[in-house]
Amino acid sequence: MALTRQQFNEIKTAAWQSMNDREQKKCLLLAADLEPQINGLETSDPELYFAAKKIIAQLRWAGLPIIFDEELFHNLFRHYLLEGLELEDLTGDKLSDIATTKLSWQFGYALPETTQNILRAIRENTQPVGKDPLMVKNETKPARPVIRNWLVDFLRSSPDEPSEIDEMNYLYNNPNAKKLSPQDRKILSRILDFYDLIRFIAQETARTQRNDLIVNPEEAPQQARQTETAPNQTPVNPTQNLPASPVPPIQPPMPEPIIPRIPARPTSAYREPIEEGDLAGPPAANPIAPTPPKPTSPAQGNIVDLKNILK
């Protein structure tokens, strides 16, 4: 049976309550229950279909820290980044806080791969920001105003090591960004800040792992000497005095989490590779239906203040 508007309004109310209460498991269960109910609505009621898709995405963003399906996880960044950034206005939860919580719960396991996959997914995102085509730097043809093309233009228009001042200069002085409405400029600012945060975590993780592989040359000979047999000492027979039953091996201690606390970011080293294929295609219509009225937002300002999460 197809979803009715009355049913959807009831589900939306429960969804917002769960997101505000930060009930991660309940958010994921609501999303899983709602998704099968929208089959067929794309043609019969497109407005309701896209509104339901948006709520499903936001529920999954709210439950991101406990998502273990890699495809589902990366598809949020690839197809629904704007819905995640909008949570800050709906519940006051910054996407940067949600994402860093998820990464910290990995305790360093596969963290470089995760952060690189997130960056790649964002660079593949084709959600629109603004309406006017972009004249991307060093290109001769207009490009669609989608997230991946905004990233290309920003990186090409910025110095090799852009600072926050360079970002502000781009948002208010770049010919493409000047055409944005205040709301779209706020969205673009959040995208650039979030991308920069994930890139920074990826760099710090790679640097930490490289440092862990370095062996102190002064300690290595000492460790080798400790393993040698002392003079005139009888070698120990490894089969001697074995216990009657095998003793369980001592488990090594769990590794310390890599990023529960992220070090302060420098204002440099911000450059990602650019994919040339991101610049093709005619302008595309925004498939997302108009956003429902939002509650009063606790967040103020146009730029996500990342300093608070990096203390």
C-alpha positions as CSV (number, residue, x, y, z in Angstrom):
1,M,0.0,0.0,0.0
2,A,1.4,3.4,-1.0
3,L,2.3,5.9,1.6
4,T,-0.3,8.6,2.2
5,R,0.4,12.2,3.1
6,Q,-1.2,11.8,6.5
7,Q,1.0,8.8,7.2
8,F,4.1,10.7,6.0
9,N,3.3,13.6,8.3
10,E,3.1,11.3,11.3
11,I,6.4,9.6,10.4
12,K,8.0,13.0,9.9
13,T,7.0,14.1,13.3
14,A,8.4,10.9,14.9
15,A,11.6,11.4,12.8
16,W,12.2,14.9,14.0
17,Q,11.6,13.9,17.6
18,S,14.1,11.0,17.3
19,M,16.7,13.2,15.6
20,N,16.3,15.9,18.3
21,D,16.6,13.2,21.0
22,R,19.7,11.8,19.2
23,E,18.2,8.3,19.3
24,Q,20.6,6.9,16.6
25,K,19.2,3.3,16.5
26,K,15.6,4.5,16.4
27,C,16.5,6.9,13.5
28,L,17.9,4.1,11.5
29,L,14.9,1.9,12.2
30,L,12.5,4.6,11.1
31,A,14.5,5.1,7.9
32,A,14.4,1.4,7.1
33,D,10.7,1.2,7.7
34,L,9.9,4.3,5.6
35,E,12.0,3.4,2.5
36,P,9.8,0.5,1.2
37,Q,6.7,2.6,1.6
38,I,7.7,5.1,-1.1
39,N,8.0,2.6,-3.9
40,G,5.9,3.9,-6.8
41,L,5.5,7.4,-5.4
42,E,8.2,8.8,-7.8
43,T,5.6,8.8,-10.6
44,S,2.3,9.1,-8.7
45,D,3.3,11.8,-6.3
46,P,6.8,13.1,-6.9
47,E,6.6,15.9,-4.3
48,L,5.8,13.4,-1.5
49,Y,8.4,11.0,-2.9
50,F,11.3,13.5,-2.7
51,A,10.1,14.8,0.7
52,A,10.2,11.2,2.0
53,K,13.7,10.6,0.5
54,K,14.9,13.7,2.3
55,I,13.6,12.5,5.7
56,I,15.2,9.1,5.1
57,A,18.5,10.6,4.4
58,Q,18.4,12.9,7.4
59,L,17.4,10.0,9.7
60,R,20.5,8.1,8.4
61,W,22.7,11.0,8.9
62,A,21.5,11.2,12.5
63,G,22.4,7.5,13.0
64,L,25.7,7.7,11.1
65,P,27.9,6.7,14.0
66,I,26.3,3.3,14.1
67,I,26.1,2.6,10.4
68,F,28.3,-0.3,9.4
69,D,27.2,-0.8,5.8
70,E,30.0,0.8,3.8
71,E,27.9,1.4,0.7
72,L,25.1,3.0,2.7
73,F,27.7,5.1,4.6
74,H,29.5,6.4,1.5
75,N,26.3,7.0,-0.5
76,L,25.2,9.6,2.1
77,F,28.3,11.7,1.2
78,R,27.9,11.0,-2.5
79,H,24.2,11.7,-2.9
80,Y,22.8,13.4,0.3
81,L,25.5,15.7,1.7
82,L,23.1,18.7,1.6
83,E,20.6,16.8,3.8
84,G,23.3,16.1,6.3
85,L,24.5,19.7,6.4
86,E,20.9,20.9,7.0
87,L,20.7,18.9,10.3
88,E,22.5,21.9,11.9
89,D,19.4,24.0,11.2
90,L,16.9,21.3,12.2
91,T,18.5,19.9,15.4
92,G,21.6,22.0,16.1
93,D,23.9,19.0,15.3
94,K,26.8,19.9,13.1
95,L,27.7,17.3,10.4
96,S,31.3,17.7,11.4
97,D,30.5,16.5,15.0
98,I,28.5,13.5,13.7
99,A,31.3,12.5,11.2
100,T,34.2,12.8,13.7
101,T,32.2,10.8,16.2
102,K,31.9,8.0,13.7
103,L,35.6,8.2,12.8
104,S,36.7,8.2,16.4
105,W,34.6,5.0,17.1
106,Q,36.7,3.2,14.5
107,F,39.7,3.4,16.9
108,G,42.0,3.9,14.0
109,Y,40.9,0.8,12.1
110,A,41.0,1.4,8.3
111,L,40.8,5.1,9.1
112,P,43.0,6.3,6.1
113,E,40.8,4.3,3.7
114,T,37.6,5.7,5.3
115,T,38.6,9.3,5.1
116,Q,39.9,9.0,1.5
117,N,36.6,7.3,0.5
118,I,34.7,10.1,2.1
119,L,36.7,12.7,0.2
120,R,36.2,10.8,-3.1
121,A,32.4,10.5,-2.5
122,I,32.1,14.3,-1.9
123,R,34.0,15.0,-5.1
124,E,31.5,12.8,-6.9
125,N,28.5,14.6,-5.4
126,T,26.2,16.2,-8.0
127,Q,23.7,17.9,-5.7
128,P,23.1,21.5,-6.9
129,V,24.1,24.6,-5.1
130,G,22.7,27.7,-6.8
131,K,21.1,28.0,-10.2
132,D,23.5,29.7,-12.5
133,P,26.1,27.7,-14.5
134,L,29.7,27.9,-13.3
135,M,32.6,29.2,-15.3
136,V,35.2,27.0,-13.7
137,K,38.7,28.4,-13.8
138,N,40.7,27.2,-16.8
139,E,37.6,25.9,-18.6
140,T,35.9,27.4,-21.7
141,K,32.4,25.9,-21.3
142,P,29.9,26.5,-18.5
143,A,29.5,23.7,-15.9
144,R,26.6,22.7,-13.8
145,P,26.4,24.3,-10.3
146,V,26.9,21.1,-8.4
147,I,29.1,20.3,-5.4
148,R,31.9,18.6,-7.3
149,N,32.2,21.5,-9.8
150,W,32.2,24.1,-6.9
151,L,35.1,22.2,-5.3
152,V,37.0,22.1,-8.6
153,D,36.5,25.9,-9.1
154,F,37.5,26.7,-5.5
155,L,40.7,24.6,-5.6
156,R,41.7,26.1,-8.9
157,S,41.0,29.6,-7.8
158,S,42.8,29.3,-4.5
159,P,46.5,29.4,-3.7
160,D,48.3,26.1,-3.0
161,E,47.9,26.6,0.7
162,P,44.6,28.5,1.1
163,S,43.6,29.9,4.5
164,E,40.3,30.8,6.0
165,I,40.8,34.3,4.5
166,D,41.2,32.7,1.1
167,E,37.9,30.8,1.6
168,M,36.1,34.0,2.6
169,N,37.6,35.8,-0.4
170,Y,36.3,33.1,-2.7
171,L,32.8,33.1,-1.2
172,Y,32.3,36.8,-1.5
173,N,34.5,37.9,-4.4
174,N,34.6,35.0,-6.9
175,P,32.4,35.7,-9.9
176,N,30.6,32.4,-9.5
177,A,30.0,32.8,-5.8
178,K,28.8,36.4,-6.2
179,K,25.7,35.0,-8.0
180,L,24.7,32.9,-5.0
181,S,21.9,33.9,-2.7
182,P,22.8,34.3,1.0
183,Q,21.3,30.9,1.8
184,D,23.2,29.2,-1.0
185,R,26.5,30.9,0.0
186,K,25.9,29.6,3.5
187,I,25.5,26.1,2.2
188,L,28.7,26.4,0.0
189,S,30.6,27.7,3.0
190,R,29.6,24.6,5.0
191,I,30.6,22.3,2.2
192,L,34.1,23.8,1.9
193,D,34.6,23.7,5.7
194,F,33.4,20.1,6.0
195,Y,35.6,18.9,3.1
196,D,38.6,20.7,4.6
197,L,38.0,19.0,8.0
198,I,37.9,15.5,6.4
199,R,40.9,16.3,4.3
200,F,42.8,17.4,7.4
201,I,41.9,14.2,9.4
202,A,43.1,12.2,6.4
203,Q,46.4,14.0,6.4
204,E,46.9,13.7,10.1
205,T,46.1,10.0,10.1
206,A,48.6,9.3,7.3
207,R,51.3,11.3,9.1
208,T,50.6,9.5,12.4
209,Q,50.9,6.1,10.7
210,R,54.1,7.0,9.0
211,N,55.6,8.1,12.4
212,D,54.5,4.9,14.0
213,L,56.6,3.0,11.5
214,I,59.8,4.8,12.3
215,V,62.2,2.7,14.5
216,N,64.4,4.6,16.9
217,P,68.0,3.6,15.9
218,E,69.3,4.0,19.5
219,E,66.7,1.5,20.8
220,A,67.1,-1.1,18.2
221,P,70.6,-2.4,19.2
222,Q,69.5,-2.5,22.8
223,Q,66.5,-4.6,22.0
224,A,68.7,-7.0,20.0
225,R,71.1,-7.4,22.9
226,Q,68.3,-8.2,25.3
227,T,67.4,-11.2,23.1
228,E,70.9,-12.7,23.1
229,T,71.9,-15.5,25.6
230,A,74.2,-14.2,28.4
231,P,77.7,-15.7,28.5
232,N,78.0,-19.1,30.3
233,Q,74.2,-19.3,30.5
234,T,72.6,-22.6,29.7
235,P,70.2,-22.3,26.8
236,V,66.6,-23.0,27.8
237,N,64.9,-26.0,26.3
238,P,61.7,-24.7,24.8
239,T,60.0,-28.1,25.4
240,Q,61.0,-28.3,29.1
241,N,58.5,-27.8,32.0
242,L,55.5,-27.3,29.7
243,P,52.2,-27.1,31.6
244,A,49.8,-29.9,31.4
245,S,47.2,-27.8,29.6
246,P,47.8,-25.0,27.3
247,V,47.7,-21.5,28.8
248,P,45.6,-19.0,27.0
249,P,47.9,-16.4,25.3
250,I,47.9,-12.9,26.8
251,Q,45.8,-10.6,24.7
252,P,47.7,-7.5,23.6
253,P,46.2,-4.2,24.8
254,M,43.7,-2.4,22.5
255,P,45.3,0.3,20.4
256,E,44.6,3.9,21.5
257,P,42.0,5.7,19.4
258,I,43.7,7.9,16.8
259,I,41.3,10.8,16.7
260,P,39.1,11.1,19.8
261,R,41.0,14.5,20.0
262,I,42.1,16.0,16.8
263,P,45.1,18.4,17.0
264,A,44.7,22.0,16.1
265,R,44.7,22.5,12.3
266,P,47.3,24.6,10.6
267,T,46.1,27.2,8.1
268,S,47.9,25.5,5.2
269,A,48.1,22.3,3.2
270,Y,44.7,22.2,1.4
271,R,44.9,20.8,-2.1
272,E,43.0,17.8,-3.5
273,P,43.4,16.2,-6.9
274,I,40.9,17.4,-9.5
275,E,39.0,15.1,-11.8
276,E,38.5,16.6,-15.3
277,G,35.4,14.6,-16.0
278,D,33.5,16.7,-13.4
279,L,32.9,19.5,-15.8
280,A,30.6,18.0,-18.4
281,G,26.8,18.1,-18.7
282,P,24.0,20.6,-19.1
283,P,22.3,22.3,-16.2
284,A,20.2,19.8,-14.2
285,A,17.0,20.5,-12.2
286,N,17.1,20.0,-8.5
287,P,15.2,16.8,-7.7
288,I,14.7,17.6,-4.1
289,A,11.3,19.1,-3.2
290,P,11.1,22.4,-1.3
291,T,12.3,22.0,2.3
292,P,9.4,22.0,4.9
293,P,9.3,24.8,7.4
294,K,12.2,24.6,9.7
295,P,12.2,25.0,13.5
296,T,14.2,27.9,15.0
297,S,17.9,27.1,14.5
298,P,20.3,27.4,17.4
299,A,23.1,27.9,15.0
300,Q,24.1,31.4,14.0
301,G,26.2,32.8,11.2
302,N,27.2,31.7,7.7
303,I,30.2,29.6,8.4
304,V,30.7,26.4,10.5
305,D,33.1,27.2,13.3
306,L,35.4,24.2,13.2
307,K,37.6,25.5,16.0
308,N,35.1,24.2,18.6
309,I,35.5,20.6,17.5
310,L,39.2,20.7,17.2
311,K,39.9,21.7,20.8
